[in-house]
Amino acid sequence: MASSVNQLRFCSALSLTSRLSHTPSILPPRPPVAGSWTKPVAKPRLLADIPRPVFCVWAVTYDNAEVGVEEKDVERLKKTLIEAFDGTDRGLQAKRDERGEIVELINQLETLNPTPVPTDALTLLDGKWTLAYTSCASLFPFLAKATGPLFSVAKISQTIDSENFAVQNSVQIAFPLGTTAVGTNATFEVRSAKRVEVKIEEGVIGTPQLTDSLVIPDEVEILGHNIDLTPIKGILITIQDTADSVAKSISSQPPLKIPISRLHAQSWLLTTYLDEELRISRDDGGSVFVLIKEGSSLLSSS
């Protein structure tokens, strides 16, 4: 009897275990009954639903640092460019490899132009600019002829008056007793963001500016012999005074101005780089001109 009871208990436990092992862990949803309301089954909370801490990240830009680096690059390039002009006589004596280096430096500076619209900053153009270098082939013959044992080109400059849209070009020629200048007076009109049209009005031949006085030494050396000038110094002083009077009379005369027909006196000029002390321009023939503002420390390096 006891054996039968134990066997019955064992079978009941086995049956229960079997039912539990086949019972699904999640019961299938029951179909809704028409006309009845069923409470929605809540979704299990996923990891993505759990609130997370929020971190704010700010992007840091380095515009000021980049500007500083760019300014250093510009100053370095300008200094290197001016140094490359040394010994070229404004481009007249530049060799082929020197021209190549100069062109490369100019191109680099033009990409860093701080004044992209120079015609909107005409006041930067105001003042006197000294020519440091040019590739203008038509100017080379003049420079070559104006250089000799008794005279030389002392300075080539351009003076701009933006208020009156006026330009004055000048070539100063030095000779033993003084200097003179030749040049042109012109006007300009703004044609685009970088381009101006230049119209030459007249040519100008300056009055020679003779030396105010000559220093007469006490003696001079001729063929290895010292000659005493003391006995004739009085006569030489009289001649010197006469020469000074003539020099002042000539120097006080106004320059000679020659009208020029506008038919063949028009050109345009493109400003490709401009700041407070350096200007790079190109004309309608593709020639490049590099000019330095009067008073700039770059002039002492050129």
C-alpha positions, 0 to 999 in steps of 0.5 A: 500500500505504501509502495503504491502511494509513493509511486502515485506521488512520483508520477504526480511530481513528474507530471507537474514537472513536465507541464512546467517545462512546456509552459512558455515564459511569456504568454501570447497576447489574447485577442481583444474582445469586441466592445471591451477595453484592454490595458496595453501591455507595458514595454520592457524598459530598454537600456536606451530608455534609461536617462543618461548624463548630458555633456556639453562640448564647445568647439574651439576655433583658432582664428586669431592664431591663424591670423597671427601666423598669416601675418608672420608669413606676409612679413617674412615674404615681404622681407625675402622679396625685398632682399631678392631685389638686391643687385638687380637694379630695379629688375634691369640687371636681374638674371633668369633664376633671380626673376624666377625666384622673384615671380614666385615670391610675388605670387605667394604674396598676392594670395595673401593680399590683405586688401582684396578690394583696393579700389574701396581703400583708395586712401591706402594708395595715397602718398609717394611710392618708390619703384623697387622692381619691375619686369616692364621690358619697355622701361629697360631701354630707358633705364639703360640709356639713363645710366652712364659714367656721368649720370644715373637713375637715382629714383623712380617714384609714383605719387598718388592723390586719391581725392583728386584721382591724380597720379604723378610719375617721376624719374630722378636722374643724378649727375655730378652737379645736381639732379633733374627729373622727367615724368608724367602727370595723369588721372585715373578712374576706377573700373573694377574692384582691382582695376583702374584706368590711367590717362596720361595728361602731360609730360614733365621735364623738371628744372635741374636742381644744381648743387648749392655749393662746392667745397674747395679743398686746400690742395688736390692730388694730380698724378701723384703730386699735391698741388696747393690751391691756397694762392688761387683760392680767392679766385675759386671762391669768386667763381663758386659764388657766381656758380651758386647764383646761376644754380639758384636762378636755374633751379627756381624756374618752373618745369617744362610741361608737354601736352600728350594726346590721349589717343595713345596715352591710356592704360589700365593698372591692376593692384594685386597686393596692397598694404600700408607699405607695399604695393604690387601692380600689373599693367595691361601688358602683364608687366609687374611693378613692386613699389614701397611707400615712402617712409617705410622701413622696407626702403632701407632694406632695398 
